[in-house]
């Protein structure tokens, strides 16, 4: 399992996974938001309040005005306590014949004989009818204790049209949305980090059974403004011979070519296969650019498209008519001679053997003695033969070729193939007898603030110094 180390973190792959799963994060936020609202709605119990304003006046005409006012103020206070007592509720229930489930409240307006009486319950009609019963029968209910006092309605009650306790979500729905989205975001980042793929250069050295041979950083295909404005991706291949190509991209393959040249001298390598674990990892682009870089060193290089099931090398050489190109399949079948099939590129001096014909029986064709004789023939004519082979996870063609060539380079695209699958491929190739010289870490993305470009530049400089030495 991947250790938790800061140098293992690749913020580009994490950001890519976050953007890829952005809809999941948004869905989690919506789930939390509406989940809280649904809970509030489910547990919400509306309460309807009906109220009336009444004035307490005295019927005693023998007292003076000030005395009557003081008496009514005191009585209003007594009324307030009476309405809120359990005894009053029981008497009201006996008189109306229905239990008083709601709440009766009375509040005196300070320093006045005015009082606001309210009744609250779950039904607006019940709230209204009960309050009317209270106002009309208060004296009967209280056993005529206030016979010298009269309660006059100042503001009439009415049937409430809306609850007095409107539902309030407060900040809980927003907080739930934030927490749910944050949890999913952390989960995405967690699984992105611990996903068992190669994300950094350090992953190659720490997790793979082969050393890091070269690092190829991502190169944008659409170089011009016109190309960027198109809705479809450019079909133009990434070649180091393109004047618009990034210098770092081209220099990476030139340094890799120097390392291969050193292997040719130290290990007598004449045949080199380029393979990958799965499709779309960039092995054909790598094969073509390595061949072009080697040819620029003055070597006589033959580039062979040995992926007979899904050839792709012919797409890089658009100056030639694809239908006129003949590949190794036609040579093995005897339909064309090797000399007639091989084409030399006039501008680069690179020799190519590629076609667009697909063969379902490629494994049988490569297992014949004819393929061994083909390799022996090209060994004698060229300084180095680079073979672009099929992905090892799909067919057994690469293993067959591995048993007949000197060395192999594995193309590992960033964050694509699983580490166990790559290591199984390396073991299978090694068991076939080929020397696995390393991994080309391909299409590596870095964020501008990560500082990895500077580190990569230093590493490339060290590699170049070692090769020249």
C-alpha positions in Angstrom: 0.0 0.0 0.0 1.2 3.5 -0.8 2.8 5.2 2.2 1.6 8.6 3.3 4.5 10.8 2.1 4.4 14.4 0.9 6.6 13.6 -2.1 4.1 11.0 -3.2 1.4 13.6 -3.6 0.7 14.7 -7.1 -1.7 17.6 -7.0 -2.5 17.4 -10.7 -3.9 13.8 -10.5 -5.8 14.8 -7.4 -7.2 17.9 -9.1 -8.1 15.8 -12.1 -10.0 13.3 -10.0 -11.8 16.1 -8.2 -12.9 17.7 -11.4 -13.9 14.3 -12.8 -16.0 13.6 -9.8 -17.3 17.1 -9.4 -20.8 16.0 -10.2 -20.6 13.5 -7.2 -19.4 16.3 -4.9 -22.3 18.5 -6.1 -24.7 15.7 -5.7 -23.5 15.1 -2.1 -24.0 18.8 -1.4 -27.5 18.7 -2.8 -28.3 15.5 -0.8 -27.2 17.1 2.4 -29.1 20.3 1.6 -32.4 18.7 0.7 -31.9 15.9 3.2 -31.9 18.4 6.1 -34.9 20.2 4.6 -36.7 16.9 4.2 -36.1 16.1 7.9 -37.3 19.5 9.0 -40.4 19.1 6.8 -41.1 15.6 8.1 -40.8 16.6 11.8 -42.5 20.0 11.4 -45.8 20.5 13.2 -47.6 23.7 12.2 -49.2 25.7 15.0 -52.0 28.2 14.3 -52.6 31.1 16.7 -55.8 33.1 17.0 -55.7 36.2 19.2 -57.9 39.0 20.3 -57.4 42.3 22.2 -59.8 42.9 25.1 -60.3 45.6 27.6 -61.2 44.9 31.2 -63.7 47.5 32.6 -65.5 47.8 35.9 -69.3 47.9 36.3 -69.0 49.6 39.7 -70.2 53.2 39.2 -69.7 54.2 42.8 -65.9 54.4 42.5 -64.0 57.3 41.0 -62.2 57.0 37.7 -58.7 56.6 39.1 -59.9 53.9 41.5 -61.7 52.0 38.7 -58.6 52.2 36.5 -56.3 50.8 39.2 -58.8 48.1 39.9 -59.1 47.1 36.2 -55.4 47.0 35.8 -55.1 44.6 38.8 -58.0 42.5 37.5 -56.3 42.3 34.1 -53.3 40.8 35.8 -55.5 38.3 37.5 -57.2 37.4 34.3 -53.8 36.7 32.7 -53.0 34.2 35.5 -56.5 32.7 35.3 -56.4 32.0 31.5 -53.1 30.2 31.8 -54.1 28.0 34.7 -54.9 24.3 34.3 -58.2 24.8 36.2 -59.4 27.1 33.5 -58.5 24.6 30.8 -60.4 21.9 32.5 -63.5 24.0 32.9 -63.4 25.1 29.3 -63.0 21.5 28.2 -66.1 20.5 30.3 -68.1 23.3 28.8 -67.2 22.7 25.2 -67.2 18.9 25.4 -63.8 18.7 23.7 -60.4 18.4 25.3 -58.3 21.6 25.2 -55.1 20.4 23.5 -53.8 23.8 22.6 -52.3 26.5 24.6 -54.1 29.5 26.1 -52.0 32.5 26.7 -52.8 36.0 28.0 -50.5 39.0 28.2 -51.4 42.3 29.7 -50.3 45.5 28.0 -48.2 47.2 30.7 -49.9 49.9 32.8 -53.2 49.4 31.0 -56.4 47.4 31.4 -55.8 45.9 27.9 -55.0 42.3 27.4 -54.2 40.1 24.4 -55.7 36.6 24.6 -54.4 33.9 22.3 -55.1 30.3 21.7 -52.7 28.1 19.7 -53.2 24.6 18.3 -52.7 22.5 15.2 -56.0 23.5 13.5 -56.8 27.1 12.5 -60.5 26.6 12.8 -60.2 25.0 16.3 -58.0 27.9 17.3 -60.6 30.4 16.3 -63.7 28.6 17.7 -62.0 27.9 21.0 -60.9 31.5 21.5 -64.4 32.7 20.7 -65.7 30.3 23.4 -63.2 31.6 25.9 -64.3 35.2 25.3 -68.0 34.5 25.4 -68.0 32.2 28.4 -65.1 33.4 30.6 -67.4 34.5 33.4 -69.4 31.2 33.4 -66.2 29.2 33.4 -64.7 31.2 36.3 -67.9 30.7 38.4 -68.8 34.4 38.2 -65.7 35.5 40.2 -65.5 38.6 38.1 -69.1 39.7 38.1 -68.2 43.3 38.6 -65.8 43.2 35.7 -66.6 43.2 32.0 -64.3 42.0 29.2 -65.0 44.0 26.0 -63.4 42.9 22.7 -61.3 45.7 21.1 -59.8 43.7 18.3 -61.9 40.8 17.0 -60.4 37.3 16.5 -60.1 35.8 13.0 -59.3 32.5 11.6 -55.5 32.3 11.1 -54.5 31.7 7.5 -50.8 30.8 8.1 -49.0 29.0 10.9 -47.5 31.1 13.7 -44.4 29.0 13.7 -43.3 29.0 10.0 -40.6 26.4 9.3 -37.1 27.7 9.6 -34.1 25.9 8.3 -31.6 28.4 9.7 -28.1 27.5 8.6 -28.5 23.8 9.0 -29.3 23.0 5.3 -26.3 25.0 4.2 -24.1 23.4 6.8 -25.2 19.9 5.8 -24.4 20.7 2.2 -21.0 21.9 3.1 -20.2 18.9 5.3 -21.5 16.4 2.8 -19.5 17.9 -0.1 -16.4 18.2 2.1 -16.7 14.5 3.1 -17.0 13.4 -0.5 -14.2 15.7 -1.6 -11.9 14.2 1.1 -13.0 10.7 0.0 -12.1 11.5 -3.7 -8.7 12.9 -2.6 -8.1 9.9 -0.4 -8.9 7.3 -3.1 -7.0 9.4 -5.7 -3.9 9.3 -3.6 -4.1 5.7 -2.7 -5.1 4.5 -6.2 -2.4 2.0 -7.1 -1.1 3.8 -10.3 2.1 5.6 -11.1 1.7 9.3 -10.5 5.2 10.6 -9.8 8.8 9.9 -10.7 9.3 8.7 -7.1 6.5 6.1 -7.7 8.6 4.5 -10.5 11.6 4.1 -8.3 9.7 3.1 -5.2 6.9 0.9 -6.6 8.0 -0.6 -10.0 10.5 -3.4 -10.6 12.3 -1.4 -13.3 14.3 1.8 -13.0 13.3 5.2 -14.4 14.7 5.6 -17.9 13.2 8.9 -18.9 10.4 11.3 -18.0 8.3 12.8 -20.9 6.1 15.7 -19.8 2.8 16.4 -21.3 2.9 18.2 -24.6 -0.1 20.1 -26.0 -1.0 19.0 -29.5 -2.9 22.1 -30.5 -0.1 24.6 -30.8 -1.7 27.3 -32.9 -4.6 29.6 -31.9 -6.6 28.2 -34.9 -6.1 24.7 -33.6 -7.1 25.7 -30.1 -10.4 27.2 -31.3 -11.4 23.9 -33.0 -14.0 21.7 -31.3 -12.1 18.5 -32.2 -8.6 17.6 -31.2 -5.8 18.0 -33.7 -4.8 14.8 -35.6 -1.3 16.0 -36.1 1.1 13.7 -34.2 3.6 14.9 -31.6 7.0 14.7 -33.3 10.3 16.2 -32.2 10.9 17.4 -35.8 8.0 19.8 -35.5 9.3 23.3 -35.1 6.4 24.2 -32.8 7.2 21.5 -30.4 8.3 22.4 -26.9 12.1 22.4 -26.4 11.8 20.3 -23.2 9.8 17.7 -25.0 12.3 17.3 -27.8 15.3 17.5 -25.4 13.8 14.6 -23.4 14.0 12.2 -26.4 17.4 13.5 -27.4 18.8 12.6 -23.9 17.0 9.3 -24.0 18.7 8.6 -27.4 22.1 9.3 -25.9 21.3 6.8 -23.2 20.3 4.2 -25.8 23.5 4.9 -27.7 25.4 4.1 -24.5 23.5 0.8 -24.1 24.3 0.0 -27.7 28.0 0.4 -27.0 28.1 -1.2 -23.5 25.6 -4.1 -24.0 25.8 -4.5 -27.7 22.1 -3.9 -28.1 20.8 -4.1 -31.7 17.1 -4.7 -31.3 15.0 -2.6 -28.9 11.3 -3.2 -28.3 8.9 -0.5 -27.0 5.8 -1.8 -25.2 3.3 -0.8 -22.6 0.8 -2.5 -20.3 -2.3 -1.2 -22.0 -3.5 0.9 -24.8 -3.3 4.7 -25.1 -0.2 5.0 -23.1 1.8 6.6 -25.9 4.2 3.8 -26.9 3.9 4.6 -30.6 4.6 8.3 -30.1 7.6 7.2 -27.9 8.8 4.7 -30.5 8.7 7.2 -33.4 10.4 10.0 -31.5 13.1 7.8 -30.1 13.8 6.5 -33.6 13.9 10.1 -34.9 16.3 11.2 -32.1 18.6 8.2 -32.8 18.6 9.0 -36.5 19.6 12.5 -35.7 22.8 11.1 -34.0 23.8 9.7 -37.4 22.8 6.2 -36.7 21.2 3.9 -39.3 17.9 3.3 -37.5 15.0 1.0 -38.6 11.6 1.7 -37.1 9.3 -1.4 -37.3 5.6 -1.3 -36.5 5.4 -4.8 -34.9 1.9 -4.2 -33.6 0.2 -6.3 -36.2 -3.3 -6.1 -34.6 -3.5 -2.4 -34.3 -0.8 -0.6 -36.3 -0.3 3.1 -35.7 3.2 4.1 -36.8 2.0 4.9 -40.4 -0.1 7.8 -39.0 3.1 9.7 -38.0 4.4 9.7 -41.6 1.6 11.5 -43.4 3.9 12.4 -46.4 3.6 8.8 -47.5 0.4 7.3 -48.9 -0.8 4.9 -46.2 -2.2 2.5 -48.7 1.2 2.2 -50.4 3.1 1.4 -47.2 3.9 -2.3 -46.5 4.5 -3.6 -43.1 6.3 -6.5 -41.4 3.1 -8.5 -41.9 3.4 -8.4 -45.7 7.1 -9.3 -45.4 6.5 -12.3 -43.1 3.8 -13.5 -45.5 6.1 -13.2 -48.5 3.9 -10.7 -50.3 6.8 -8.2 -50.5 10.5 -8.3 -50.0 12.2 -6.5 -47.1 14.1 -4.1 -49.4 10.8 -3.1 -51.1 8.9 -2.6 -47.9 11.5 -0.5 -46.1 11.2 3.2 -46.8 13.8 5.9 -46.0 12.6 9.3 -44.9 14.6 11.8 -46.9 14.5 14.6 -44.3 15.4 12.6 -41.2 17.3 9.7 -42.7 15.1 7.3 -40.7 14.1 4.0 -42.2 10.6 2.8 -41.5 8.8 -0.5 -42.0 5.1 0.1 -41.3 1.7 -0.6 -42.8 -1.9 -0.3 -41.9 -2.9 -3.9 -42.5 -4.3 -5.6 -39.4 -3.8 -9.3 -38.7 -5.9 -11.4 -36.3 -3.4 -14.2 -36.4 -0.4 -12.0 -35.4 0.8 -14.4 -32.7 1.1 -17.2 -35.2 2.9 -15.0 -37.7 5.5 -13.8 -35.1 6.1 -17.3 -33.7 7.4 -18.5 -37.1 11.1 -18.9 -38.1 10.4 -16.3 -40.8 10.2 -13.6 -38.1 13.5 -14.8 -36.6 15.1 -14.7 -40.1 13.6 -11.2 -40.5 15.3 -10.0 -37.3 18.6 -11.5 -38.3 18.5 -9.8 -41.7 17.8 -6.4 -40.3 20.4 -6.8 -37.6 23.0 -7.0 -40.3 21.8 -3.9 -42.2 21.0 -1.4 -39.4 22.7 -0.1 -36.3 19.5 -0.3 -34.2 16.0 -1.7 -34.8 13.3 -0.2 -32.8 10.1 -2.2 -32.6 6.8 -0.7 -31.6 4.9 -3.7 -30.2 1.4 -4.5 -28.9 0.3 -3.8 -25.3 1.2 -6.8 -23.2 -2.2 -6.9 -21.4 -4.1 -7.5 -24.6 -2.2 -10.1 -26.6 0.8 -12.3 -26.2 2.6 -10.7 -29.2 5.0 -8.7 -27.0 6.2 -11.8 -25.1 6.9 -13.5 -28.4 8.9 -10.6 -29.6 10.6 -10.2 -26.3 12.2 -13.7 -26.6 13.8 -12.6 -29.9 15.1 -9.1 -29.1 18.0 -7.7 -27.0 16.3 -5.1 -24.8 12.9 -3.5 -23.9 11.7 -0.2 -22.7 8.3 0.1 -21.1 6.1 3.1 -21.6 4.1 4.0 -18.4 1.6 6.8 -18.8 0.9 8.8 -15.7 -2.0 7.5 -13.6 -3.3 4.9 -16.1 -2.1 1.3 -15.5 -2.1 -0.3 -12.1 1.2 -1.0 -10.4 0.7 -4.8 -10.0 -0.2 -5.1 -13.7 3.0 -3.2 -14.7 5.2 -5.3 -12.4 3.6 -8.5 -13.8 4.4 -7.3 -17.3 8.0 -6.6 -16.3 8.3 -10.1 -14.8 6.8 -11.7 -17.9 9.2 -9.8 -20.2 12.2 -10.7 -18.0 11.2 -14.4 -18.0 11.1 -14.2 -21.8 14.8 -13.4 -21.8 14.8 -9.7 -22.7 16.7 -7.1 -20.7 14.2 -4.6 -19.4 16.3 -1.4 -19.4 13.7 0.8 -17.7 10.5 2.7 -17.8 9.7 5.8 -19.8 7.3 7.8 -17.6 5.0 9.4 -20.2 2.6 12.3 -20.5 3.4 13.6 -17.1 1.3 16.6 -16.0 2.5 19.0 -13.3 0.9 22.0 -11.8 2.7 25.4 -12.2 3.2 25.8 -8.4 4.5 22.3 -7.8 8.1 23.1 -8.6 8.6 19.7 -10.4 9.6 21.3 -13.6 12.8 22.6 -12.0 13.5 19.3 -10.4 13.0 17.5 -13.7 15.3 19.9 -15.4 18.1 19.2 -12.9 17.5 15.4 -13.3 17.7 15.6 -17.1 21.0 17.5 -16.8 22.4 14.8 -14.5 21.3 12.1 -16.9 23.0 13.9 -19.8 26.2 14.3 -17.8 26.3 10.6 -17.0 25.7 9.6 -20.6 28.5 11.8 -21.9 30.8 10.4 -19.3 
